[in-house]
């Protein structure tokens, strides 16, 4: 009888140890999203919205920038880009914007990343999708169902946010996100005043954007991002930024 009681006690402790962290994580997630505003639709990010961010962060004091980095600790368990630490440019600044209720069981968090106030390579708007317990959903349509996904940060994150819009050195992408989950993307080629392979980006500037392609996606009720059939290449004149 004593051995049975001891065995039951060990099982109870083990079960408690397994449930408690997950329950705590779920509570932390609910607290995190409770503080986020609902996303306004249609949610649109254009080229000008992203280029303005360079001046916004450039004008920010080092103290304010450091304060924003410290706030990342509040949601480090949920947005994987906060764990990208090892880079010559340092970690990106990650800031949540709003939440999107995709379905009864799925919620999306729209957030931004920005790396270094003078570097035009990490300026993006992303979405991360979660189930109602706060576990990240693999949004890839090619995800293997048999592969077990670990819940970071106990393990290295293998599910990253989906880029809705970004402003890079070579290309730029804009987005329009509808309440029903439809996502319209447009990709542009950046046109530089001087060839960047020869002159780089310092003492150089983007003079326009050439439309390259459009893509239509949709976020389904399971939190997967699927491609629609009407994506296409675009032939258009160069758009000036002035």
N, C-alpha and C positions, 0 to 999 in steps of 0.2 A: 504493500500500500504506500509505504514511504517513497519507494522508487517511482511509483506511478505519479504521486503528488509532485515529486521533484521534476519528472519529465514534463508534466503539464505546466509547471511553473516556468521551465526553460522555454517551452513553446510559446507561452503567453508573453514572456519578455521579448522573444524574437519577433513575434507578431506585432507587438507594440512598437518595437524599434523600426519595423518596416513601414507601418502605417503613419507614425508620427511625422517623419520628415515630409512625406507626400502631403499630409494634411496641412502642415505648416506652409509648404510651398504653394498649395492651392489658396490658402488664406492670404499669402503675400501677393499672389497674382490678382486676386479679387480686390485687394486694397490698392494695388498699382493701377488697375484699369478704372477703379472707382474715381480716381482723381483726374482722369483724362476726359476732356470734352468729347462729345460725339462729333464725328467728321461731318462737315458741311458738304452737300452735294449740289451740283457736280464738283468734285475735287479736281482742280486743274493746276498744273505746274508748267509754266512756259519758260522760254529761254531767259526772258528778263527777270523772272522770279529767281532764277538761279544765279545770274550774274550779279544781282544786287547783294547776294549773300557775301561776296568777297569784300565789298566795302563795309558791310555790317560787322563782320568779324575783324577786319583790319582796324576799325575805329574802336574796338573793344579794348579796355585796359587788360593788362596781364592778370590783375586781381579778379576781374569779372570772369575772364576766361577760365581761370583756375577754379573758381566757384562752380562754373558749369561742368567742368570735368569731375569735380567731387560729387556732384549730384548723380553722376552715372552709377554710383554705388547702390542707389536706391532701386535700380532696375537691372543690375548686372546679370541677374539670374535669368532674364527673359529676352534680352536683345543681344544676339551673339556677337555683333560687331564691337561690343564693349570689351570683348576678350582678345581683340587683335592688338597686342601690346608690342610685339617684337618687329619693329620696322625702323629704318633709318630716319623716317619722318615722324616717328612717335605714333601713339594710338590716335584713332579718329575721335573727334568729339561727336557723341551720339545723343540726340535729344528727341524724345517722344513728342508727337504733335497731337494725335487724336486716335480714337477707337472707332472701328466699324463693325457693327453687328451683322455678320455675314448670314448667319442662320441661328437657330435656337442653341445649337451646340458649338458654334464656331464664331470667334471674334478675331478681328484683324487689328493690329497696331501699326499705324502709319508713323514713321519717324524719319529723321534726317541724320546724315553723317557728314562731317567736314573735317578734313585733315590739313593742318597748317594754314595759317591765314594768307600765305603767299603762294600756295601751290595749287594749281588748277587741275587736280587729278582726283580729289576726293570731295565731291560736292554732289550729294545724292539724296533722293527721297525714296524710301523703301517701305515695304509692308511685310510684317511677320504675322503668320496665322497660328492660332492656338485653339485647342479644344476648351471645353468649359471648365476643365481642371487646371488650365494653364500650361499644358504640355504642347510643345511646338509641333505643328503639322508639316509634314513634308509636302510642299506645294507642287513638287515635280510630278508631271503626268507619267514619267518613266520610273517612278520610285518602285523598288522591289518590295512587295508586301511581306516577303519572307524575311527580309533583313530587319533585325531588331534595332530600333533607334534608341540610343541612350539619352537621358534627359540631362543636358549640361546644367551647371558647370562641373559636376562630378567627373565628367568625361569631356574631352575636347568636342566643341559643337560641330556637328556635321550637317546641320540644317541652318542655312543662312537666310537672311531676308531677301525678298524679291525686289529688284530695282525697278521702281516705277518711272523715275526721272533721274537724269544725271547730267552734269556738265564736265566733260573730260578734256583732254588735250587734243584728241583726234576727232571724237564724235560727241554729240549732245543728243539727249533723248528727252522728249516732253510727254506728258500724260494727261488724260482726262479719265477720271474714275466715276462711274455712275453708281447710284444707290443699289441698283439691281445686280451689281457685280461686273458689269461690262467695263472693260479697260481698253482705251484707245491710246496706242503709243505711236510716236513719230520720231524717226531717227534722222539727224542732220550730220553732214560733214562740216567740221569747222574750217573756215577759210582764213588763213593767217596772212598778214601783210608780207612776211618773209617766210621762206621755207623753214619749217621747224627742224627738219633733219640737219640743215646747214647752220641755222642761226639759233635754234632752241626757242624757248618761250620768254626769256629775259630780254628786255628791250625789243619786244615784239608784241603784236596785238592781233586779236581776232577781228576781222573786218566784216565778216558775214557768215551766213550758214546756208549750206546747200542741202535741200531736202533729198533724202536717200530712199527711205522706205517707210511704210506704215504697217502696223500690226494690230489686229483686233483680238483681244483675249477676253475671258470671263472667269470669274472666281465662282466655283460651284458651292453648293451647300455643305460639301465635305471639306472645304478649304483647299481644294486643288485648283491650280491655275491652268486653264486649257486654252488652246489656240482656236480662234474662229477661222472660217474658210476664206474670209475676204481680206487677208493680208496681202500686200503688194508692194512692188518697187514704185518709186515716185519719180517722175521726170518734171522738174520745175526749175524756174530761174533762181538765182542766188538771192537770199534775203539779207538785206543789210541790217546791222544792229544799230545804225544811227537813225 
